[in-house]
Amino acid sequence: MNPQRMFDGRLKIRHLILLTTLADEGSMVRAAEVLRVTQPAITRAVREAEDVLSATLFERKPRGVTPTEFGEIFLESARTALNSLRAAAESIDEMQRVGVRPVRVGTNLAGAYSLLPQALVALKRDHPKLSVSVIEELPEDLATCLARDEIDLVVGRLDPQGYSTATHSIRLYDEPVRAVVRRGHPAADLENPDIRDLLDYPWILPARPTQLRHELDELFAREGLGLPQNIIECSTILTLRPILISTDAIAPLPMLIGARDEHLTLLPTSLATVPRSIGITMPSDRSLSASARSLIDVLISTARTIARDNVLDVNRVLSA
């Protein structure tokens, strides 16, 4: 294929919309219903795109269609292009209505409980008209959102290996993982309990395949232990916290969750996981809006206060 054929005017935005919808629905009939077009229009769009690319994009099966390997490559870029155009339209609409661009920020457990909420309060104090959309997902899903331009930046644990596209990071502080329990938990009365002393309690562990879960599995293995028998897999604080408060469960969590909650406390048990570097991750191939840069400035200031107040390992703000 000659890559220049992508830009000779035959491939249009409607092709991207039709093909991504077809991939999502898995059926010509359902895609046509969703888009309110005829099935021949879908068939024609596939044929035209395949002609431009000189490649088969979908495999026809008895119960629908699935993308080929060529199709997966094309669809990934098509989704990114559509998301970029959608974000541009939303930003233009926001600028026309209130005069500032919106910010889309992704976060995970490490950033959602303390850093990002405090930063947003400070940001809205100075920029009350600035609209911020917060998306809380697992790190792997946030990496996909960032690559597809569905979010502007990610606040939480830094994990450069978890991103398939080039990124730029600002490291703010290191937050260790600790064993968090409810106040009054029986294990809190034990003197320096190690992990073996805690196996008989219920545990709340992050779901696989998250990096923290991998590290915790390795921790139990290094100690020559199997996993606890009573486990709930959960990575969202809205579900996790009520379970912790109302049971004798133990959850390995970023330290600030246990240190800043009046209903929770930290056990002195050592959890030798990889230190959690908390910071901001941004794409290196896209420029940030002034609104996003304002949020980053507030995040840096907020992080310094959090690290100082909680005696965390404060890192000089570095470009990684």
PATOR-664649 format. One line per field, with one value per residue: residue number from 1; residue in three letters; y, z negated, x negated of N, C-alpha, C in turn. Coordinates in steps of 0.001 Angstrom, whole numbers. Example, Ala and Ser with C-alpha at 12.3 -4.5 7.8 and 13.67 -1.06 7.14 Angstrom:
2
resi: c(1:2) .
resn: c(ala:ser) .
nc2: c(-5690:-2250) .
nc3: c(-7800:-7080) .
nc1: c(-13190:-12850) .
cac2: c(-4500:-1060) .
cac3: c(-7800:-7140) .
cac1: c(-12300:-13670) .
cc2: c(-3300:30) .
cc3: c(-7800:-7870) .
cc1: c(-13200:-12900) .
//
This chain:
320
resi: c(1:2:3:4:5:6:7:8:9:10:11:12:13:14:15:16:17:18:19:20:21:22:23:24:25:26:27:28:29:30:31:32:33:34:35:36:37:38:39:40:41:42:43:44:45:46:47:48:49:50:51:52:53:54:55:56:57:58:59:60:61:62:63:64:65:66:67:68:69:70:71:72:73:74:75:76:77:78:79:80:81:82:83:84:85:86:87:88:89:90:91:92:93:94:95:96:97:98:99:100:101:102:103:104:105:106:107:108:109:110:111:112:113:114:115:116:117:118:119:120:121:122:123:124:125:126:127:128:129:130:131:132:133:134:135:136:137:138:139:140:141:142:143:144:145:146:147:148:149:150:151:152:153:154:155:156:157:158:159:160:161:162:163:164:165:166:167:168:169:170:171:172:173:174:175:176:177:178:179:180:181:182:183:184:185:186:187:188:189:190:191:192:193:194:195:196:197:198:199:200:201:202:203:204:205:206:207:208:209:210:211:212:213:214:215:216:217:218:219:220:221:222:223:224:225:226:227:228:229:230:231:232:233:234:235:236:237:238:239:240:241:242:243:244:245:246:247:248:249:250:251:252:253:254:255:256:257:258:259:260:261:262:263:264:265:266:267:268:269:270:271:272:273:274:275:276:277:278:279:280:281:282:283:284:285:286:287:288:289:290:291:292:293:294:295:296:297:298:299:300:301:302:303:304:305:306:307:308:309:310:311:312:313:314:315:316:317:318:319:320) .
resn: c(met:asn:pro:gln:arg:met:phe:asp:gly:arg:leu:lys:ile:arg:his:leu:ile:leu:leu:thr:thr:leu:ala:asp:glu:gly:ser:met:val:arg:ala:ala:glu:val:leu:arg:val:thr:gln:pro:ala:ile:thr:arg:ala:val:arg:glu:ala:glu:asp:val:leu:ser:ala:thr:leu:phe:glu:arg:lys:pro:arg:gly:val:thr:pro:thr:glu:phe:gly:glu:ile:phe:leu:glu:ser:ala:arg:thr:ala:leu:asn:ser:leu:arg:ala:ala:ala:glu:ser:ile:asp:glu:met:gln:arg:val:gly:val:arg:pro:val:arg:val:gly:thr:asn:leu:ala:gly:ala:tyr:ser:leu:leu:pro:gln:ala:leu:val:ala:leu:lys:arg:asp:his:pro:lys:leu:ser:val:ser:val:ile:glu:glu:leu:pro:glu:asp:leu:ala:thr:cys:leu:ala:arg:asp:glu:ile:asp:leu:val:val:gly:arg:leu:asp:pro:gln:gly:tyr:ser:thr:ala:thr:his:ser:ile:arg:leu:tyr:asp:glu:pro:val:arg:ala:val:val:arg:arg:gly:his:pro:ala:ala:asp:leu:glu:asn:pro:asp:ile:arg:asp:leu:leu:asp:tyr:pro:trp:ile:leu:pro:ala:arg:pro:thr:gln:leu:arg:his:glu:leu:asp:glu:leu:phe:ala:arg:glu:gly:leu:gly:leu:pro:gln:asn:ile:ile:glu:cys:ser:thr:ile:leu:thr:leu:arg:pro:ile:leu:ile:ser:thr:asp:ala:ile:ala:pro:leu:pro:met:leu:ile:gly:ala:arg:asp:glu:his:leu:thr:leu:leu:pro:thr:ser:leu:ala:thr:val:pro:arg:ser:ile:gly:ile:thr:met:pro:ser:asp:arg:ser:leu:ser:ala:ser:ala:arg:ser:leu:ile:asp:val:leu:ile:ser:thr:ala:arg:thr:ile:ala:arg:asp:asn:val:leu:asp:val:asn:arg:val:leu:ser:ala) .
nc2: c(-1205:2237:4757:7408:7287:7434:10071:11146:12123:10348:8861:9521:11331:10140:7505:6675:6867:5041:2632:2258:2059:-264:-2108:-1944:-2860:-5285:-6281:-5847:-5227:-4296:-2111:-474:85:1519:3800:4712:4322:2711:-835:-1446:940:729:-1524:-500:1523:10:-1376:762:1860:-326:-507:1867:1348:-975:-3433:-6035:-5298:-6330:-9480:-11614:-13392:-16102:-15028:-12317:-9740:-9436:-7480:-7715:-8278:-6148:-4483:-3955:-2365:-134:712:1459:3836:5253:5595:7229:9507:10317:10795:12926:14894:15072:15984:18454:19750:19835:21444:23841:24456:24819:26992:28924:29188:29706:30727:29387:26469:23053:20515:17203:14675:11733:9290:7109:4828:5768:8476:9457:9698:11668:13542:14510:15374:17476:19186:19906:21345:23590:24518:25204:27249:29355:29349:29385:28954:27032:23942:20603:17258:14162:10995:7899:5041:1742:1481:386:834:3597:4198:3426:5254:7646:7279:7290:9878:10529:11553:14224:14097:12011:11380:9988:6833:6516:4853:4145:1941:984:2307:2448:4367:7277:9083:11743:12513:13886:13646:13538:12762:10023:7421:5054:1655:427:-1763:-1465:-1026:-1141:1163:-60:-2649:-6109:-6892:-4611:-4564:-6279:-6780:-5498:-7100:-9588:-10515:-13137:-13341:-12276:-13713:-15145:-13361:-11668:-10443:-7645:-7346:-5781:-6152:-8541:-7646:-5785:-3776:-3489:-5701:-7775:-7341:-7809:-10501:-11587:-10874:-12470:-14929:-14770:-14897:-17471:-18211:-19025:-17291:-15419:-17147:-16009:-13738:-10651:-9157:-5957:-2635:-94:2725:3502:1179:-387:910:957:-1800:-2301:-763:-2001:-4627:-7139:-6931:-6629:-4356:-3751:-629:2652:4771:7212:6892:5372:6958:9407:9056:9041:6761:4668:2895:2358:-622:-1728:-3543:-4620:-4128:-5135:-3869:-2441:930:3495:5766:8793:10869:12924:12061:12619:12847:12858:13628:15473:18795:20582:22213:25592:25458:22824:23028:24813:23212:21347:22954:23517:20934:20273:22136:21353:18745:19126:20211:18070:16060:17232:17553:14935:13680:12417:10953:13418:14414:16233:18069:16423:15909:13053) .
nc3: c(0:784:-1383:-897:310:-1636:-1902:371:670:886:-1406:-4030:-6868:-7416:-6741:-8837:-10989:-10278:-10077:-12627:-14175:-13086:-13910:-16685:-16960:-15635:-13574:-10409:-10177:-12776:-13027:-10981:-11988:-14344:-13296:-11655:-8894:-5661:-5204:-2841:-2644:-4700:-3811:-1429:-2444:-3796:-1648:-129:-1898:-2205:379:605:-1280:-394:-1667:-3569:-5883:-7527:-8657:-7346:-8960:-9899:-11831:-11868:-11758:-12222:-13079:-11018:-11377:-10013:-10074:-12845:-13280:-11677:-12845:-15432:-15008:-13736:-15751:-17496:-15901:-15584:-18252:-18797:-17094:-18172:-20734:-20041:-19046:-21362:-22961:-21521:-21719:-24513:-24828:-23417:-25033:-27751:-27679:-28332:-27867:-28358:-30665:-30570:-32725:-33769:-36386:-38988:-41794:-43455:-42911:-43154:-45734:-47364:-46224:-43603:-44209:-46120:-44558:-42573:-44014:-44707:-42137:-41067:-42738:-41856:-39154:-38408:-36223:-34689:-33183:-34264:-33511:-35074:-34893:-36265:-36276:-35834:-35735:-33239:-31531:-31575:-30258:-27668:-27163:-27189:-25002:-22965:-22936:-24595:-27073:-28680:-30470:-33031:-36465:-39114:-39976:-38611:-35694:-33354:-31645:-31219:-29162:-25766:-23925:-23352:-26253:-28675:-31881:-35153:-38158:-41444:-44265:-46459:-47494:-49838:-49849:-52178:-54751:-55227:-57551:-59354:-62046:-65314:-64570:-65132:-64513:-64879:-67488:-67714:-68220:-66096:-63727:-61253:-57782:-57825:-60131:-59413:-57591:-58054:-58096:-56207:-52940:-50786:-47580:-44766:-41458:-39050:-35802:-37247:-38106:-40848:-41959:-40815:-42081:-44740:-44659:-44107:-46483:-48469:-47469:-47743:-50473:-50862:-50958:-50271:-48621:-50660:-51858:-51894:-49862:-48313:-45183:-44211:-43004:-43334:-45296:-46235:-46515:-47993:-50467:-52216:-52740:-54105:-56420:-57670:-58182:-59116:-57206:-55342:-53446:-51005:-50344:-48872:-51083:-51995:-51940:-54181:-56150:-56191:-56733:-59038:-59859:-59311:-59651:-59788:-59576:-61088:-59528:-57222:-53768:-51179:-48503:-45220:-45401:-45291:-42913:-42603:-40324:-37361:-34159:-30738:-27213:-24904:-22319:-21813:-22250:-25277:-26517:-27724:-29917:-30845:-31567:-33658:-35551:-35992:-37207:-39629:-40647:-41138:-43157:-45131:-45611:-46802:-49266:-50347:-50514:-52331:-54637:-55266:-55601:-53404:-50857:-49251:-45951:-43865:-41314:-38382:-34921:-33265) .
nc1: c(-834:-464:-1144:-340:2114:3987:4532:5629:8114:10233:10807:12896:14339:16798:16328:14665:16421:18459:17013:15827:18121:19225:17290:17677:20325:20328:21846:23339:26050:26787:25046:25978:28522:27882:26624:28566:28652:28606:28026:26538:25091:23236:21835:20774:19095:17162:16035:15008:13095:11386:10441:8957:6965:5894:6247:7827:10254:12241:13391:15720:18251:20530:22296:21862:19338:15791:12899:9996:6410:5247:7444:7702:5435:6038:8478:7745:6305:8312:10223:8776:8456:11149:11845:10155:11203:13763:13144:12081:14356:15936:14317:14335:17048:17208:15478:16898:19138:18291:15741:13368:11280:12295:11059:9904:9392:7809:7811:6579:6718:4622:4469:7022:8031:6902:4950:5938:8679:8193:6666:8490:10397:8869:8243:10788:11412:9845:10422:13356:15070:13938:14292:14097:13620:13656:12297:12352:10513:9023:5404:4502:6671:6769:4416:5082:7150:5690:3987:5859:6696:8812:8636:6817:4700:3196:3579:1942:472:-2784:-3700:-5575:-6024:-3538:-2301:-1538:-2103:-4190:-4986:-5049:-6194:-5560:-7014:-5862:-5657:-6611:-4555:-4071:-2750:-459:872:4184:6818:9980:10636:10100:9731:8929:6275:4850:4093:2012:-1481:-3752:-2849:-3521:-3159:-2322:-848:1531:2947:5301:7348:9956:9134:8790:7952:6327:7647:6489:5155:3474:585:-42:1297:-164:-2646:-1931:-1154:-3661:-4932:-3643:-4470:-7283:-7476:-6932:-4288:-864:1846:4181:7126:9613:10794:11593:11723:11062:10885:11823:12442:14936:16424:14696:14049:16438:16603:14229:14637:16801:16103:13603:11683:8591:6740:4324:3202:2603:828:1991:4724:5414:4265:5569:8217:10769:12029:10408:7260:3667:1758:-1329:-2634:-5051:-4966:-6545:-6467:-6940:-8012:-5562:-5462:-3983:-2310:-1995:-918:-1342:-585:-3288:-3162:-1239:-52:675:3597:4133:5800:5419:2751:2982:4271:2236:268:1579:1830:-862:-1524:327:-514:-3010:-2253:-748:-2713:-4518:-2907:-2330:-4703:-5928:-8038:-9421:-9900:-12066:-10539:-10532:-11264:-10420) .
cac2: c(0:3545:5524:8669:7084:7817:11518:11605:12652:9324:8418:10646:11126:9202:6152:6374:6662:3804:1449:2044:1572:-1661:-2900:-1969:-3627:-6640:-6710:-4833:-4852:-3468:-846:339:557:2533:5021:5076:4281:1404:-1806:-1252:2071:187:-2387:360:2208:-967:-1642:1946:1965:-1429:-168:2889:771:-2212:-4446:-6473:-4750:-7136:-10865:-11929:-14652:-16374:-14211:-10932:-9450:-9087:-6843:-8446:-7598:-4843:-3686:-3495:-1260:1027:1153:2144:5212:5900:6024:8362:10679:10743:11370:14243:15813:15266:16850:19807:20324:20130:22580:25027:24758:25349:28329:29835:29389:30268:31400:28578:25095:22050:19606:15815:14083:10374:9024:5791:4843:6559:9906:9858:9843:12856:14527:15155:16170:18727:20066:20438:22389:24783:24996:25852:28483:30388:29304:28781:28614:25966:22652:19463:15926:13192:9601:7004:3711:1018:2079:-97:1511:5001:4256:3383:6544:8667:7033:7621:11295:10653:12364:15078:13698:11030:11676:8755:6148:6583:3526:4375:717:667:3116:1988:5525:8118:9934:12603:12427:14740:12878:14460:12211:8578:7050:3603:862:-67:-2572:-563:-1723:-245:1464:-1092:-3970:-6939:-6950:-3389:-4796:-7141:-6057:-5708:-8304:-9733:-10895:-14461:-13173:-11648:-14533:-15670:-12304:-11389:-9485:-7000:-7186:-5240:-7182:-8752:-7774:-4544:-3918:-3704:-7083:-8593:-7183:-8466:-11944:-11918:-10730:-13697:-16035:-14650:-15307:-18889:-18306:-18900:-16140:-15648:-17937:-15166:-12586:-9894:-8366:-4668:-1537:1195:3112:3607:-154:-943:1546:443:-3167:-2188:-180:-2860:-5993:-7240:-7072:-5911:-3954:-3029:589:3815:5123:8348:6473:5003:7993:10607:8666:8871:5431:3670:3044:1610:-1611:-1536:-4638:-4197:-4674:-4766:-3701:-1372:2246:4074:7137:9436:12025:13298:11499:13320:12411:13731:13981:16442:19940:20751:23507:26446:24949:21643:23483:25389:22087:20774:23850:23324:19594:20330:22850:20517:17592:19557:20341:16722:15359:17846:17297:13504:13215:11506:11174:14455:14416:17417:17838:16022:15428:11680) .
cac3: c(0:777:-2465:-428:737:-2765:-1886:1717:650:952:-2764:-4679:-8269:-7505:-6736:-10188:-11854:-9892:-10344:-14075:-14663:-12665:-14813:-18004:-16926:-15166:-12626:-9450:-10473:-13980:-12745:-10184:-12876:-15245:-12544:-10871:-7467:-5093:-5249:-1690:-2904:-5505:-2924:-499:-3176:-4025:-363:264:-2770:-1871:1658:331:-2080:252:-2724:-4089:-7227:-8323:-8264:-7372:-9623:-9828:-12744:-11905:-11254:-13194:-12406:-10761:-11970:-9349:-10583:-14198:-13162:-11152:-13781:-16560:-14588:-13429:-17021:-17996:-15084:-15918:-19599:-18712:-16494:-19144:-21793:-19495:-18989:-22739:-23436:-20854:-22343:-25850:-24669:-23002:-26122:-29000:-27452:-28667:-27380:-29410:-30904:-30799:-33511:-34241:-37665:-39585:-43243:-44118:-42714:-43317:-47107:-48040:-45385:-42608:-44797:-46699:-43474:-41880:-44867:-44548:-40764:-40879:-43511:-41021:-37797:-38633:-34978:-33985:-33296:-34393:-33486:-35745:-34532:-37166:-35683:-36111:-34986:-31868:-30768:-31434:-29204:-26403:-27006:-26867:-23637:-22040:-23126:-25319:-28238:-28458:-31354:-34063:-37789:-39906:-39988:-37370:-35179:-31936:-30857:-30971:-28081:-24470:-23162:-24045:-27280:-29462:-33260:-36234:-39401:-42517:-45545:-46607:-48510:-50033:-50050:-53550:-55079:-55782:-58210:-60112:-63420:-66211:-63987:-66072:-64178:-65342:-68846:-67642:-68228:-64879:-63002:-59888:-56861:-58212:-61193:-58880:-56520:-58375:-57938:-54806:-52241:-49570:-46701:-43441:-40456:-38009:-35806:-37662:-38559:-42291:-42242:-40459:-43129:-45953:-44431:-44271:-47898:-49141:-46991:-48355:-51869:-50890:-51348:-49273:-48840:-51665:-51354:-51844:-49061:-47391:-44243:-44029:-42824:-43436:-46700:-46615:-46948:-48923:-51782:-53108:-53156:-55135:-57650:-58302:-58372:-59546:-55999:-55218:-52058:-50686:-49663:-49047:-52495:-52362:-52125:-55581:-57071:-56181:-56931:-60479:-60114:-58919:-60253:-59123:-60349:-60895:-58718:-56038:-52465:-50370:-47098:-44577:-45848:-44373:-42501:-42222:-39505:-36232:-32884:-29602:-25924:-24444:-20917:-21705:-23127:-26291:-26527:-28875:-31044:-31371:-32230:-34944:-36462:-36337:-38192:-40918:-41117:-41681:-44429:-46079:-45948:-47750:-50571:-50820:-50882:-53545:-55776:-55568:-55692:-52310:-50167:-48265:-44882:-43038:-40144:-37306:-33660:-33097) .
cac1: c(0:-1112:-508:227:3496:4844:4752:5977:9470:11276:11146:13546:14712:17920:15779:14182:17595:19133:16190:15686:19418:19321:16441:18313:21572:20042:22867:23762:27430:26841:24366:26906:29581:27335:26304:29745:28338:28929:26929:25631:24186:22141:21047:20040:18026:16096:15377:14235:11927:10475:9818:7940:5885:5430:6209:9113:10392:13164:13623:17140:18569:21975:23093:21420:17995:14752:11770:8757:5247:5160:8549:7391:4483:6750:9504:7109:6032:9586:10832:7992:8789:12506:11824:9511:12167:14840:12609:11969:15696:16345:13536:14848:18343:16955:14904:17962:20094:17748:14474:12186:11354:12441:9942:10315:8313:8014:7159:6770:6869:3581:4680:8416:8481:6391:4272:6785:9777:7710:6231:9669:10974:8030:8379:12083:11407:9235:10987:14677:15762:13227:14981:13183:14223:12790:12557:11625:10423:7791:4289:4447:7718:6381:3395:5805:7842:4696:3531:6950:7034:10068:8300:5647:3614:3526:3046:1890:-810:-3533:-4052:-5905:-5939:-2141:-1766:-2027:-2531:-5157:-4405:-5928:-5694:-6053:-7008:-5516:-6107:-6486:-3574:-4156:-1541:-374:2042:5198:7929:10863:10220:10594:9485:8152:4852:4194:3595:839:-2747:-4525:-2436:-4010:-2095:-1818:145:2741:3513:6636:8354:10336:8284:9290:6795:6653:7897:5490:3704:2838:-789:-70:1671:-1322:-3649:-1442:-1277:-5079:-5248:-3211:-5309:-8617:-7358:-6605:-2885:176:2707:5231:8247:10814:10369:12435:10925:11730:9932:12503:12555:16345:16844:13721:14055:17482:16282:13185:15178:17812:15609:12204:10863:7319:6536:3095:3634:1737:815:2828:6115:5569:3776:6408:9613:10982:12575:9414:5934:2601:1009:-2773:-3166:-5803:-4579:-7714:-6140:-7689:-7523:-4578:-5741:-2737:-2595:-1146:-1358:-752:-1141:-4367:-2947:-149:-237:1706:4278:3828:6584:4731:1526:3396:4500:933:-359:2243:1466:-2223:-1460:1063:-1356:-4037:-1600:-411:-3944:-5064:-2038:-2279:-6088:-6201:-9296:-9168:-10871:-12124:-9713:-11426:-10708:-10890) .
cc2: c(1251:4408:6819:8526:7444:9280:12036:12054:11611:8848:9619:10298:10123:7755:5752:6067:5327:2572:1200:1558:112:-2556:-3022:-2894:-5061:-7160:-5554:-4316:-3921:-2122:84:896:1682:3860:5517:5272:2901:466:-1696:-81:1614:-655:-1559:1065:1263:-1201:-462:2092:878:-1166:862:2256:-465:-3336:-4794:-6065:-5599:-8539:-11176:-13307:-14870:-15450:-12763:-10764:-9166:-8441:-7833:-7743:-6230:-3908:-3129:-2302:11:1582:1882:3605:5959:6405:7246:9634:11209:11377:12756:15270:16109:16203:18292:20491:20707:21345:23882:25445:25385:26766:29338:30165:30124:30869:30628:27158:24127:21205:18217:15108:12682:10162:7600:5944:5761:8058:10385:10209:11155:13915:15244:15926:17498:19712:20681:21521:23691:25373:25760:27146:29636:30469:28688:28358:27472:24624:21521:18175:14940:11782:8721:5591:3006:1609:1657:599:2989:5164:4243:4702:7645:8516:7440:9080:11464:11429:13143:14638:12699:11451:10398:8138:6243:5171:3650:3133:374:1425:2700:3149:6373:9037:10731:12650:13490:13955:13839:13976:10693:8276:5538:2957:298:-944:-1689:-1392:-682:47:446:-2499:-4802:-6956:-5704:-3544:-5695:-6290:-6452:-6984:-8374:-10320:-12259:-14350:-12683:-12525:-14996:-14611:-12229:-10337:-8907:-6679:-6554:-6369:-7346:-8133:-6492:-4803:-4172:-5133:-8026:-8534:-7881:-9982:-12392:-11831:-11983:-14873:-15979:-15099:-16788:-19151:-18366:-17644:-16438:-16376:-17090:-13854:-11977:-9117:-7078:-3570:-165:1522:3189:2265:-658:-383:1039:-984:-3145:-1744:-1167:-4293:-5949:-7416:-6216:-5582:-3271:-1821:1668:4407:6212:7961:6103:6113:9172:10302:8354:7485:4310:3924:2149:590:-1390:-2602:-4109:-4907:-4224:-4766:-2581:-20:2858:5519:7734:10675:12209:12695:12172:12739:13380:14184:14939:17590:20044:22137:24311:25967:23745:22043:24132:24290:21471:21636:23650:21956:19580:21017:22007:19339:17964:19673:18973:15996:15913:17481:15836:12854:12142:11864:12158:14435:15763:17132:17608:15695:14051:11218) .
cc3: c(0:-288:-1999:39:-390:-2666:-497:1823:669:-430:-3556:-6120:-8380:-7460:-8141:-11115:-11547:-10286:-11841:-14678:-14283:-13570:-16193:-18023:-16457:-14132:-11710:-9798:-11672:-13761:-11946:-11045:-13779:-14514:-11701:-9402:-6955:-5213:-4035:-1881:-3738:-4624:-1979:-1198:-3437:-2737:55:-582:-2455:-549:1465:-335:-1437:-769:-3144:-5548:-8129:-7746:-8418:-7976:-9593:-10691:-12842:-11302:-12424:-12456:-12165:-11477:-11330:-9875:-11967:-14156:-12709:-12175:-14977:-16209:-14276:-14699:-17583:-17224:-15434:-17303:-19594:-18128:-17458:-20265:-21304:-19461:-20386:-23286:-22807:-21474:-23724:-25779:-24288:-24149:-27312:-28851:-27840:-28163:-28543:-29534:-31174:-31503:-33960:-35552:-38105:-41101:-43937:-43984:-43097:-44752:-47753:-47066:-44445:-43231:-45388:-45613:-42754:-42697:-44698:-43147:-40571:-41681:-42662:-39621:-37856:-37359:-34215:-34251:-33310:-34387:-34080:-35359:-35439:-36604:-36202:-35265:-33523:-30986:-30565:-30358:-27827:-26135:-26605:-25425:-22613:-22134:-23735:-26623:-27933:-29279:-32379:-35361:-38614:-39863:-38617:-36957:-33696:-31074:-30500:-29807:-26761:-23610:-24014:-25033:-27980:-30870:-34150:-37531:-40574:-43886:-45513:-47758:-48698:-50136:-51467:-53705:-55824:-56340:-58872:-61475:-64361:-65673:-64955:-65777:-64632:-66751:-68864:-67607:-67006:-64134:-61634:-59041:-57200:-59280:-60669:-57878:-56793:-58277:-56472:-54216:-51051:-48708:-45387:-42433:-39539:-36714:-36241:-38214:-40060:-42631:-41911:-41554:-44421:-45822:-44620:-45734:-48673:-48737:-47626:-49810:-52002:-51265:-50117:-49544:-49964:-51046:-51140:-51146:-48326:-46484:-43936:-43924:-42904:-44896:-47144:-47101:-48087:-50343:-52685:-53593:-54266:-56472:-58396:-58542:-58934:-58356:-56090:-53744:-51897:-49806:-49762:-50444:-52870:-52565:-53580:-56536:-57200:-56410:-58407:-60835:-59821:-59625:-59517:-60081:-60109:-60015:-57475:-54800:-51472:-48887:-46521:-45056:-44807:-44079:-41952:-41399:-38391:-34968:-31760:-28314:-25473:-23004:-20716:-22671:-24094:-26190:-27744:-30109:-31678:-32096:-33575:-35966:-36904:-37379:-39582:-41497:-41754:-43045:-45499:-46532:-46953:-49157:-51160:-51301:-52163:-54766:-56197:-55609:-54640:-51690:-49025:-47229:-44201:-41758:-38954:-36044:-33412:-31685) .
cc1: c(-866:-435:143:1673:4474:5271:5121:7432:10567:11719:11662:13935:15855:17430:15316:15351:18271:18325:16005:16998:19619:18486:17076:19526:21361:21013:23233:25164:27491:26165:25275:28028:29092:27141:27477:29402:28727:27726:26015:24666:22990:21221:20189:18880:16859:15306:14508:12976:10904:9769:8707:6720:5256:5286:7625:9219:11282:13257:15103:17350:20079:22815:22614:20041:17066:13594:10631:7600:5050:6254:8286:6443:5201:7737:8906:6838:7320:10254:10101:8351:10181:12564:11188:10472:13310:14386:12482:13332:16182:15605:14015:16176:18150:16391:15982:18905:19495:16359:13232:12395:11537:11179:10510:9158:8710:7280:7430:6746:5868:3811:6055:8776:8044:5897:5230:7948:9313:7296:7432:10366:10198:8173:9678:12204:10874:9848:12380:15393:15087:13916:13951:13995:13227:13235:11708:11672:9174:6665:4234:5489:7390:5310:4045:6513:6868:4224:4580:7391:8418:9883:7031:4442:4134:2841:3090:517:-1474:-3940:-4374:-5764:-4486:-1528:-2394:-2519:-3484:-4454:-5501:-5354:-6319:-5902:-6837:-5997:-5966:-5537:-3611:-2783:-1575:867:3037:6354:8831:10265:10878:10412:8640:6657:4111:3639:2361:-424:-3570:-4114:-3096:-2884:-1508:-737:1494:3479:4940:7737:8796:9387:9043:8073:7224:6796:6689:6015:2996:1439:-869:310:514:-2386:-3220:-1499:-2726:-5499:-4848:-4096:-6698:-8608:-7033:-5161:-1993:977:3697:6422:9496:10454:11560:11491:11680:10676:10577:12780:14011:16894:15979:13865:15183:17218:15237:13781:16079:17348:14188:11269:9602:7123:5186:3442:2562:1920:1818:4280:6356:5214:4729:7885:9833:11528:11576:8099:4952:1997:-482:-3416:-3864:-5259:-5644:-7368:-6998:-7142:-6598:-4946:-4450:-3052:-1578:-1743:-590:-1305:-2223:-4176:-1781:-413:934:2323:3835:4582:5912:3455:1850:3631:3175:223:248:1911:78:-2222:-765:218:-2438:-3457:-1281:-1655:-4535:-4225:-2044:-3653:-6349:-7543:-9037:-10280:-10871:-11366:-10633:-10642:-11291:-10628) .
//
